[in-house]
């Protein structure tokens, strides 16, 4: 390697350390919500490209020094990083290959540990800073493997804290490598008095270095700004959510098996026991802590809308918001635990306490709540007169069971979180079974269509006009 390539490598490693620090700070700020930030996927891609360029230069160095064990394991690490980057970016950008994210994470960690071992015990161990980098890579990998394998036995806070520190620690390895290559560069002297010509390889890496400054670093800074904005709005929304929660009564349902469901209930304005009222079940979407019974209302869009004074007067109804326990859902997502049967029991128990019209029970939800909505009307079509599933999906084989339920479904054609195929398949299956569902698809929208659905002309008039026959 020439002195110029050493300089480029040191430059790229410095950039990696800085970006890792910025992304680590973002992870501490917003936790797992970092994956929901709009700029994260672009920042992730830029960082992955820089890492691969660094890998090529470092592999060239290993080869020139005949560090063959480090060279071979370094190739395996570069390929694993490339595959992991493709899988994660595909999951973030298009919602595809999600099932391979966890397996690729384990593979990448395993290869990283082997690579760290190579730096510790091979010929490369003679270089102090390379050996130090190997030790750090090895133990950081073991910590993450431990966190992944024991994640079900650790509290969510402990697991998240381990991941956050690991994110931040990613910036230490580039620093150790910088110290090594600075030392190496100081021993190199260019041969001859004339300025050496710049090779094509050096030109390519120079261009990559300039582009990394122009793209990767600004993206990371903007990601940090977006995280700050996200926290601001999360705090603002939580304030509004707490105000909303005060309207609802916090309740607990316990079935005869001792299973417990926490939920919130809002009675109709001017509740009169001489009449009967519809019941609206609003299923919260994912993302809120399962133990936070207040914040989950934030994910129940229909409950928020229908609890306003104007709508409580226009559409007098009971509003029911179940609390989703940690690690559970409302059903409809393969391989994911569900508390749907417990919710059905809680719903029917309300009939004994209040004047609820059994012919006018409605269910709605977005994202995880959208999956649950489809699941509810397929598993217990006898309970519901109508449903509004938003950005959801389900099992088309079960869809014919919901043919008699009035359905108005919504989805964004460019949804990356929940593929639009989920709604399309359910609608097609119900229509084939003789049902007449309504379906609205936004051609240019993604996952965040809740605000548009809520202001759809005639939506709520349509919902409250539905009755079981």
C-alpha positions in Angstrom: 0.0 0.0 0.0 1.2 3.5 -0.8 1.3 6.3 1.6 -1.7 7.9 -0.1 -3.8 4.8 0.4 -2.8 4.8 4.1 -4.0 8.4 4.3 -7.3 7.6 2.6 -7.9 4.6 4.9 -7.1 6.7 8.0 -9.5 9.3 6.7 -12.3 6.8 6.1 -11.8 5.2 9.5 -12.0 8.6 11.1 -15.3 9.2 9.3 -16.6 5.8 10.4 -15.7 6.5 14.0 -17.6 9.9 13.9 -20.7 8.4 12.2 -20.7 5.5 14.6 -20.7 8.0 17.5 -23.5 10.1 16.0 -25.6 7.0 15.3 -24.9 5.7 18.8 -26.1 8.9 20.3 -29.3 8.6 18.2 -29.8 5.1 19.4 -29.5 6.3 23.0 -32.1 9.1 22.2 -34.8 7.0 20.5 -33.9 3.4 21.1 -35.5 0.9 18.7 -37.4 3.7 17.1 -34.2 4.5 15.2 -35.4 2.0 12.5 -38.5 4.1 12.0 -36.6 7.3 11.3 -37.0 8.4 7.7 -33.3 9.0 7.2 -32.0 5.9 9.0 -32.0 3.6 5.9 -30.0 6.1 3.8 -27.6 6.7 6.7 -27.3 2.9 7.2 -26.6 2.4 3.4 -23.9 5.1 3.4 -22.2 3.7 6.4 -22.3 0.2 4.9 -20.6 1.4 1.7 -17.9 3.2 3.6 -17.3 0.0 5.7 -16.9 -2.1 2.6 -14.4 0.4 1.0 -12.4 0.3 4.3 -12.5 -3.5 4.1 -10.9 -3.5 0.7 -8.1 -1.3 1.8 -7.5 -3.3 5.0 -7.5 -6.6 3.1 -4.9 -5.1 0.8 -2.8 -4.3 3.8 -3.2 -7.8 5.3 -2.1 -9.3 2.0 0.9 -7.1 1.7 2.0 -8.1 5.3 1.1 -11.8 4.7 -1.4 -11.9 7.6 -3.3 -14.7 5.8 -5.6 -15.7 8.7 -6.7 -12.1 9.2 -7.0 -11.8 5.4 -9.2 -14.8 5.0 -11.5 -14.0 7.9 -11.5 -10.4 6.8 -12.9 -11.5 3.4 -15.6 -13.6 5.2 -16.4 -10.5 7.3 -16.7 -8.2 4.3 -19.0 -10.7 2.5 -21.1 -11.1 5.6 -21.3 -7.3 6.0 -22.4 -7.0 2.4 -25.1 -9.6 2.7 -26.3 -8.2 6.1 -26.5 -4.7 4.5 -28.5 -5.9 1.6 -31.0 -7.8 3.8 -31.4 -4.9 6.3 -31.7 -2.3 3.6 -34.3 -4.4 1.8 -36.3 -4.8 5.0 -36.1 -1.0 5.7 -36.8 0.2 2.1 -39.2 -2.4 0.7 -40.3 -4.6 3.6 -38.7 -7.6 1.9 -36.3 -10.2 3.3 -37.4 -9.4 6.8 -37.2 -13.1 7.8 -33.5 -13.1 7.1 -32.5 -10.2 9.3 -32.1 -12.2 12.5 -30.3 -15.1 10.9 -27.9 -12.7 9.1 -27.3 -10.9 12.4 -26.2 -14.1 14.0 -24.0 -15.0 11.0 -22.4 -11.5 11.0 -21.7 -11.7 14.8 -20.2 -15.2 14.4 -17.9 -14.1 11.7 -16.9 -11.0 13.6 -15.9 -13.1 16.6 -13.8 -15.3 14.3 -12.2 -12.2 12.7 -11.4 -10.8 16.2 -9.8 -14.2 17.1 -7.6 -14.0 14.0 -6.3 -10.5 15.0 -5.6 -11.8 18.6 -3.8 -15.1 17.8 -2.5 -14.9 14.2 0.7 -13.1 13.0 -1.3 -9.8 13.2 -1.1 -10.1 17.0 2.5 -8.7 16.8 0.9 -5.3 16.0 -0.3 -3.9 19.3 -3.2 -1.8 18.0 -4.4 -4.6 15.7 -4.5 -7.0 18.6 -6.3 -4.5 20.7 -8.9 -4.1 17.9 -9.3 -7.9 17.8 -9.9 -8.1 21.5 -12.5 -5.4 21.4 -14.2 -7.0 18.4 -14.2 -10.4 20.0 -15.7 -9.4 23.4 -18.2 -6.9 21.8 -19.4 -9.8 19.6 -19.8 -12.1 22.6 -21.8 -9.5 24.5 -24.2 -9.1 21.6 -24.6 -12.8 21.1 -25.4 -13.1 24.8 -28.0 -10.3 24.5 -29.6 -12.0 21.5 -29.7 -15.5 23.0 -31.0 -14.3 26.4 -33.2 -11.6 25.1 -36.3 -13.4 26.4 -34.9 -13.7 29.9 -33.7 -10.1 30.1 -35.9 -7.1 30.8 -36.6 -5.0 27.7 -34.7 -2.1 29.3 -31.6 -4.3 29.9 -31.7 -5.7 26.4 -32.1 -2.2 24.8 -29.3 -0.8 27.0 -26.9 -3.5 25.9 -27.7 -2.8 22.3 -27.3 1.0 22.8 -23.9 0.6 24.3 -22.9 -1.8 21.5 -23.9 0.8 18.9 -21.8 3.4 20.6 -18.9 0.9 21.0 -18.8 0.4 17.2 -16.8 3.7 17.0 -13.9 2.3 19.1 -12.6 -0.2 16.6 -12.0 2.4 13.9 -10.1 4.5 16.4 -7.8 1.5 17.3 -7.2 0.9 13.6 -6.4 4.6 13.0 -3.7 4.4 15.7 -2.2 1.3 14.0 -2.2 2.8 10.5 -0.9 6.1 11.7 2.1 4.3 13.1 2.5 2.3 9.9 2.3 5.3 7.6 5.0 7.1 9.6 7.5 4.3 8.5 6.7 4.7 4.8 8.8 6.9 2.6 7.9 7.5 -1.1 10.7 6.4 -3.4 12.3 9.0 -5.7 12.3 12.7 -5.8 9.5 13.2 -8.4 5.9 13.2 -7.3 4.6 9.7 -7.7 1.8 9.2 -10.2 -1.7 8.5 -8.9 -3.0 5.0 -9.7 -6.5 4.3 -10.9 -7.2 2.5 -7.6 -6.2 5.6 -5.7 -8.4 7.8 -7.9 -11.4 5.6 -7.2 -10.8 5.7 -3.4 -10.3 9.4 -3.5 -13.6 9.9 -5.2 -15.2 7.5 -2.7 -13.7 9.5 0.2 -15.0 12.8 -1.2 -18.5 11.4 -1.7 -18.5 10.0 1.8 -17.9 13.4 3.2 -20.6 14.9 1.0 -23.2 12.2 1.8 -22.5 10.0 4.8 -21.6 12.7 7.4 -24.5 15.1 6.5 -26.9 12.2 6.6 -25.8 11.3 10.1 -26.1 14.8 11.3 -29.6 15.1 9.8 -30.5 11.8 11.4 -29.5 13.2 14.7 -31.7 16.3 14.1 -34.6 14.0 13.0 -34.2 12.1 16.3 -34.4 15.3 18.3 -37.5 16.3 16.4 -39.0 12.8 16.9 -38.4 13.1 20.7 -40.1 16.6 20.7 -43.2 15.4 19.0 -43.3 12.1 21.0 -43.3 14.2 24.2 -46.0 16.5 22.7 -48.1 13.5 21.7 -47.7 11.9 25.1 -48.9 15.0 26.7 -52.0 15.0 24.5 -52.4 11.2 25.1 -52.4 11.7 28.9 -55.1 14.3 28.5 -57.0 11.8 26.3 -56.5 8.9 28.8 -58.2 11.0 31.5 -61.5 10.7 29.6 -61.2 6.9 29.7 -61.8 4.6 32.6 -58.8 2.2 33.2 -60.2 -1.3 33.8 -59.0 -4.9 34.2 -60.7 -8.0 32.9 -59.8 -11.4 34.4 -61.3 -14.6 32.9 -62.0 -17.9 34.7 -58.5 -19.1 33.9 -57.0 -16.1 35.7 -55.8 -14.5 32.4 -55.7 -10.7 32.7 -56.4 -8.0 30.1 -56.0 -4.3 30.9 -58.2 -2.0 28.8 -59.7 1.5 28.7 -63.4 2.2 28.3 -65.2 5.5 27.4 -69.0 5.5 27.9 -71.3 7.4 25.5 -71.9 11.1 26.3 -75.1 11.2 28.3 -75.3 7.5 28.7 -78.9 6.4 29.2 -79.6 2.8 30.4 -82.9 2.8 28.6 -81.3 2.6 25.2 -78.6 0.5 23.5 -75.3 1.8 22.1 -72.8 0.6 19.6 -69.3 -0.6 20.7 -66.2 0.5 18.8 -63.0 -1.6 19.5 -60.0 0.4 18.6 -56.8 -1.8 18.4 -53.6 0.1 19.0 -50.7 -0.3 16.5 -47.3 -1.5 17.6 -44.4 0.6 18.9 -45.7 1.5 22.3 -44.3 -0.2 25.5 -46.6 -3.1 26.4 -46.5 -2.0 30.0 -47.5 1.6 29.3 -51.3 1.6 29.4 -51.5 5.3 28.7 -49.2 5.5 25.7 -51.0 2.6 23.9 -54.0 4.9 23.4 -51.7 6.9 21.2 -51.9 4.0 18.8 -55.7 3.8 18.8 -56.6 6.3 16.1 -60.3 5.7 16.1 -60.5 6.1 19.9 -58.7 9.5 19.7 -61.0 10.7 16.9 -64.3 9.5 18.3 -63.6 10.7 21.8 -63.8 14.4 20.8 -66.9 16.2 22.1 -68.2 16.8 18.6 -68.0 13.1 17.7 -69.3 11.9 21.0 -72.4 13.9 20.4 -72.7 12.9 16.8 -71.8 9.2 17.3 -72.8 8.2 20.9 -70.9 4.9 21.5 -68.8 2.9 23.9 -65.1 3.1 23.0 -63.0 0.1 23.9 -59.1 0.2 23.8 -57.4 -3.1 24.9 -53.9 -3.0 26.1 -51.5 -5.3 24.2 -49.1 -7.1 26.6 -45.4 -7.1 25.8 -44.4 -9.5 23.0 -48.0 -10.1 21.9 -50.4 -8.9 19.2 -54.0 -9.1 18.1 -53.5 -12.1 15.8 -53.2 -12.3 12.1 -49.3 -12.2 12.1 -47.9 -15.7 11.6 -45.7 -17.0 14.5 -46.6 -14.0 16.7 -48.4 -14.6 20.1 -51.9 -13.3 20.2 -54.3 -12.3 23.0 -57.3 -12.1 20.7 -59.4 -14.7 22.5 -59.0 -12.8 25.8 -60.2 -9.6 24.1 -63.3 -11.5 22.8 -64.1 -12.5 26.3 -63.7 -9.0 27.6 -65.9 -7.7 24.9 -68.7 -10.1 25.6 -68.4 -9.4 29.4 -69.4 -5.8 28.7 -72.8 -7.0 27.6 -73.6 -7.9 31.2 -72.5 -4.5 32.5 -73.8 -2.0 30.0 -76.5 -1.5 27.4 -74.5 -2.5 24.3 -76.2 -3.3 21.1 -74.9 -6.8 20.0 -75.8 -5.9 16.4 -73.6 -2.9 16.3 -70.1 -3.9 17.4 -67.3 -2.5 15.2 -63.5 -3.1 15.1 -60.8 -1.0 13.6 -57.0 -0.6 13.8 -53.9 0.3 11.8 -50.7 -1.7 11.2 -50.6 -4.3 14.0 -54.2 -3.2 14.7 -55.0 -3.7 11.0 -53.8 -7.3 11.2 -55.9 -7.7 14.4 -59.0 -6.2 12.7 -58.8 -8.8 9.9 -58.2 -11.5 12.4 -61.1 -10.5 14.6 -63.7 -10.6 11.9 -62.3 -13.9 10.5 -62.1 -15.7 13.8 -65.3 -14.3 15.4 -67.5 -12.9 12.6 -70.5 -13.4 14.9 -69.3 -10.6 17.2 -68.9 -7.8 14.6 -71.1 -5.9 12.2 -68.4 -3.9 10.5 -64.6 -3.4 10.4 -62.1 -0.8 9.2 -58.7 -2.5 8.7 -56.0 -0.1 7.8 -52.6 -1.2 6.5 -53.1 -4.7 7.6 -53.3 -8.3 6.3 -54.5 -11.7 7.2 -55.1 -15.3 6.0 -57.0 -15.3 2.8 -58.1 -18.9 3.5 -60.0 -17.6 6.5 -61.4 -14.5 4.7 -64.6 -16.2 3.5 -65.8 -16.5 7.1 -66.0 -12.7 7.2 -68.1 -12.4 4.0 -71.1 -11.2 6.0 -69.2 -8.5 7.9 -69.3 -5.0 6.4 -65.7 -4.0 5.6 -64.0 -0.8 4.4 -60.3 -1.4 4.1 -57.5 1.0 3.5 -53.9 0.7 2.4 -51.1 2.7 0.8 -49.7 1.2 -2.4 -46.1 2.1 -1.4 -46.3 0.8 2.1 -42.9 -0.6 3.1 -43.9 -1.8 6.6 -46.9 -3.9 5.7 -47.0 -4.9 2.0 -50.2 -3.8 0.2 -50.7 -7.4 -1.0 -52.0 -8.2 2.5 -55.1 -6.0 2.0 -55.5 -6.9 -1.7 -55.6 -10.6 -1.0 -58.1 -10.3 1.8 -60.4 -8.1 -0.2 -60.2 -10.5 -3.2 -60.9 -13.5 -1.1 -64.0 -11.9 0.6 -65.3 -10.8 -2.8 -64.8 -14.3 -4.2 -66.8 -15.7 -1.2 -69.8 -13.4 -2.1 -69.0 -10.5 0.2 -69.1 -6.8 -0.8 -66.2 -5.1 1.0 -65.2 -1.5 0.2 -61.5 -0.9 -0.5 -59.6 2.4 -0.8 -55.9 2.2 -1.9 -53.7 5.3 -2.0 -51.5 5.0 -5.0 -48.8 7.4 -3.8 -48.9 6.8 -0.1 -46.9 4.5 2.3 -47.7 3.3 5.8 -48.7 6.5 7.4 -52.2 6.9 6.0 -54.2 7.1 9.3 -54.8 10.8 9.1 -56.2 10.5 5.6 -58.4 7.6 6.6 -59.9 9.5 9.5 -61.1 12.4 7.3 -62.5 10.1 4.5 -65.9 11.6 3.6 -68.7 9.4 4.9 -66.5 6.9 6.7 -67.9 7.2 10.2 -71.5 7.7 9.0 -71.0 4.4 7.0 -69.6 2.6 10.1 -72.3 3.6 12.5 -75.0 2.7 10.0 -73.9 -1.0 9.9 -75.9 -3.6 11.7 -75.7 -7.4 11.9 -78.6 -9.0 10.1 
